[in-house]
Structure formats: structure tokens, C-alpha cells
Amino acid sequence: YRQFLPEVRPRQNLIRIAVTLTASIMPILWQGNALLFGKIYAVLTLMTWLFAKYPFGGWSHTAFHGAIMLLPPLLMTAACNLSSSRAQ
């Protein structure tokens, strides 16, 4: 809802995004899969950096989508490691 306030604060937006992304992958760390957590965190950090800094000008958006393509296989690996997925 903060996006619709008269004044948007980009730094607060970045902090909210970082907290949300970290909270969403914390269960992977709690399951004891630190390596997978690190890989996902690295991809998310790269994506955040590309989104926030726009280091390649107009190509940064393309690079962002290239980085985001690395995320689904990692999340699927995490999902396959769940006890509820092992029977299938």
C-alpha cells in the first residue's frame, strides 16, 4: 500500500523487498540446506542489484530477466526435497 502514498521512498522499498525475499527463502535454511539457500540468496542478490542500480542501462532489464531464469530450478530443487514430495 505504500506505493500509493504521495511520497515514495526508494530506500524503504528496497529494504521491504530484501526482507520479503529473505523471509520467503528462510524455510530452506531451517531445513538445513545451507548450500541451496546460499545459491538462491546469491541469485536474489544479483537480481536486486540489477533492479536497483541499473548498471547496464537499458540492458539491465534484460540481465534481470536472465538472472531470474536461474531461480525456478533452485526453487524446484527445494520443493523436491520436502518430505511431502518424496512419495511422488
Steps between C-alpha positions, in 0.01 A plus 500: 500500500800730546542533124184709489609760754578850370871451574673174408831428673715273280732399786207376709367312199836328457508405869146359481587296192816363665312400816222336300737304278712387795193396701366300206810282477575463873315164521766355267766597752292367791484163324879493517571557132751784536660447158170530314406800715830665406444440130149644512617794711780570250254503208261726693787734589604519136141569394460771762826664398401498132157640585620769739823624339419452131872456421460416131256773408216365285657154498464469878138396462606221264774395741244499784283254308805293417582477870143421599509196267750342741250506787226246402732196480637584844152541647389173337798327659390635837144380438618152399692471825185543709376191682157541343657479153710188559212254459427625149 
